[in-house]
């Protein structure tokens, strides 16, 4: 069933929940908010929910006050006919504790653009060729002839800009230029989104970046860079998880670099690994090898063990992966 037909078939009193993945980014937030605004236009009363704090550099987005905590949602009765919209989330595990809510809902709609999406919805709107999930929401908005304003346009454009790294990771073809022109015409500001998403960083984040760059090493033979941050580094800088935004990209600044790796300690002997690549280097197989996922050029996973072993094993794996491709 087409998504717009499904929405048209829902009674207006249908309880609707909208959620996205943990460690939410601009595409996850933009998709949640834009879908929320669309459904409100159709006279529904959807609830956005997120089980974590929202990074400070997305505070320019509209309707953030309407995003509820998991605790708030649990106070509400989830009826047998509740519909759960999961946006920009490749698999249920990435929902974290919100997956428990998803399992209680009668119907799940999965809207995403990750190539390794597990198709866990009753309806799956998944397009791996789409540069951002918000573009799928944009297409939906056009199909239902939604009214565009600055709030809806800003939410949609934020997803596109952030997931493409400010259009660094995708070619601006005629179709994307047309969408960009439309959203700007309807009130979105490219300058505002770029400034907040990429240039708004607090002092603790800059200190943390300095530490990460001090830890940076580069393999000139295999053309990849690695850096890391331990819990002691976060404590020293007075920093938090959201202050790591953008650090993984620095390993690609070196001409000829194929992969950048960023390891950060999130708990005792538990690490989160972020991977980025450029040119034609597909890092999804690396993420899959360690139980993770993501995109062809942006992926990640969690891993446990002592730091030296994790670092060494990951380094060896990437060296083997790249040498096998040459």
N, C-alpha and C positions, 0 to 999 in steps of 0.2 A: 504494500500500500504506500502511495506517495505521502510524504510527511504532511503536506498541506491538506490533503484529504482526511488524514487521520485527525488533525487538529479540528477541522470542520465538523467531524463526527462526534467530538467530545461534548457532552453537556457542560454548560458554563459553570456548574457547581462542582465539577470534577476537581478533587484535590490534586494539585500539581506541585512537584518538588523538582528544583533545578540544582544540580551539583556539578562539580568538576574535580580535578585531581589534586592530591596533596602537593605541597610546594608550588602553589599556583603561580602561573605566569600571566603575561598580558593577554594571551590568546584564551586561556581558561577563564579569566575574569571578563574579558570582552565578550566571550561567547555566552557566559551566564547572564550578564546584564542585558545584552541585546535580545536574547531569547525571552528574558523576563519582560522587557518592554514590549516586545511583539505580542506576547500572550495577554498582557494588560490591555493592549489595544483591542484584543478580541474578547474583552470583558471577563477574562479568567482572573483568578486571584492566586497566582503562583507564589511559592515560597523559595527563595534562594537560600542555600545553606552551605557553609564551609567550616571544616573542622580544624581551623588553624588561624593564625593572624595573617592579615593581608599586608604585603610589603608596602612600606611608606611611600615609595616612589610611584605607586599607583593611586595615590590619594586624590588625584585630579579627576578620576573617573566618576561618572554620575551614579547615583543610586547605591553607593556603597553602604549607606545606613540601612538599606533594605536587605542586606545579607545577614542572615541569622547564624548563630552558633549551633552546634549539634545539640547542646543542652536545651536551647530554646525549642528546637524541633521535637525533641523527645517529650516535651510537655504537651505537644499536640497529638491528638489521636490520628494514627495513620489508618485510614479506612480501607476496606477491601478493594475499592475502586481507584485508589491512588495511582497516579502516573508519575514515573520517575524519569526525568530527562538528564542523562549524563552527557556532558559536553567536553570535548577535547581530552577524553580519558580513554586510553587504549585498552584497558582491562579493569575488571571490578576491583582487583587488589589495590590499584592506584587511588581508589576512593578512600582508602583507609577505613575508619570506623563508619563512614557513611555507607559502606557496602551493606551493613546490617539493615539500614533503612531501605536500600534498594531491594533487598531480598523480601522485604515485607510488602512491597508495592505490587499491585496487580499487573502492571504493564511497564516495560522499560523501553525508552527510546534512546538510542546510542548515536550521537552525532559527533563525528571525529574525522581526522585526516592522517592519523598515524598508520604507516604501512603494516605494522604488526598488530593492528586491532583484532581482538579475539571475537568480535561479532557477538557480543553477549546480550544484545537487546532483542526485544520482540520485533522492533523495527531498527534496522541498522542503516544510517545514512553516513557511509564511510567512503571517502575519496582520498586516496593516498597522493593523488596528483595535485590536490588543492594546497596552496601555500599556507593556509590558516583555516582553523575551524570557523572563524567568524565569516569567512567567505561563503561557507555552507549556510550560515544563518542569513547572510545577505541575500543569497539566492532564494531562501524561504521567504524573506521579507518581500522580495519582488513578486513571488508567486501569489502571496496573499494580499498583494497591493497595500502594503503597510504604509503608514504616513511616516516619512523620515523627518527627523529634527536633529538638533545638535547632539542631544544625549545618545540617541540611537546610532548616529553616524560616528561619533567619537568612540563608542564602545566597539563598533565594528572595525574601524580603522586601527584602533589600538592593537587588536589581535593580529591584523595583517602586518603592521609595522614591526611589532616586537618579535613575531615568529620568523620574520625574514631578516632580522638584524638590521632594520632600517633599509630594506631592499638590497642588502649585500648578498643574500643567499639565493636569490631568485632573479631571473631576468624580468625586467619591467616590459612585458609585451603589451600589445594593444588592448587585450581584455582587461589586464590589471590596471592599465592606465585609465581605462574607461570607468572602472569601479572606483579608483582613487579620485578621479575628477568628480564623480557623482557624490561621493561622501564629503569631499571638500565643499562642493556646492551646497550640500545640505547642512553645513555648519561645523564639520570636523576641522581641527587645526593640526596640520602635520608638524608645525614648529613646536606646539605645546606637547604633543605626544612624544616627539623625539627628545625634547629637553628633559621631561620628567623621567621617561623610561631609560634613557641612556646617560644623562648628565647630572641627574639629581642623586648625589651620594653624600652621606653624612661623614663627619670627621673619622669616626671609627672604621668606616668602610675604606677610607683612603689609607689608614694605618694598616689595616688588614691586607690590602693590596700590596703594600710595601713588603710585608712579611712573606706573602705568597711569591712575589717576584724574587725575593732573596733566596727562596727555596727552589726556584726554577732551574731545571737542567734540560739540556737539549741533546738529542741523539742525532749527530750530523750525518751518520751513515744511513740511518733509516728515516730520517726527517720527521721526527715527532718530539714534542716537548711535554714535560711533566712537572707539576708542582703539587704542593699539598699544604694543608693547614691542620694542626692538631688542636685539641681542646684548649691546651695551654696558650696557643696563639690567640684564640678568641678571647680568653680571659685577659691576656696582656693588653689587647687592643680595646677591651670593653665592647666587643662586637658580637653580633648574632648572625644567624643563618642568612637572613636577607642581605647582610652586608657583603656576601660573597658574589652577588649578582655581577656577571660580566667577567669574573676572574678567569674562567676557563678559556675565554677568547684569546688571551694574550699569547698562548702557545702557537697561534696561527699567524702572529704578526711577522715572524721570521720568514723571509722569502724562501719559497720551496717547501715550507712546512706542510705536512699532510694531515697530521693529527695532533690535537692538544688534549692532555689528560689533567684533570683536577681531582685530587683525592682530599676529602675532608672528613675528619673524625666527628661523628655525631653522638657516639656513646662509647663505653668501654669496649675496645676491640671491635667496634662497628664503624664502618666507613661508607660514605656515599661517594661514588665515582661518577664524574661528568665527562663526557667525551664530545669533542667537536672535530669536524674535518672540513676539508675544502677540495676543490677540483673534483675528481671523480672517485674519491676515496670513500667507500661505504663502511661506516663503523658499526652498523647494526649487528653484523655477525659477532663482533667483539662483545657488545652488550648482551647478546643472546647467550654467548658462551659462559657468562657469569650470572645468568638468570634475570637479565634486565631487558630493556627495550627502548623504543623511541623512534627516531627518524634515521634516514640514511646518513645524515650529516650532523645529527644532534641526538645523542642517546645517553643512557646512564644505567646504573645499577647500584645495589648495596652489597657489601661483602664483609665478612667477619674474619677475624684473626688478629695476630699482632701486626703492628704497622710495618715492620721491616719485611715480613713475609708477604704481606699484601702488596707492598710496593714492588718487591722483587718479582713476584709471580706475574703481576700485571705488566711490568716492563718487559719481561721475557715473552709474554704472550703477544704483545703488540709488535715486538721485534720479529717474532716468528710470522705473524700475520702479514706484516709489510714485506718481509723478505720473500715470502711465498708468492706475492703478487708481482714481484719484479722480474 
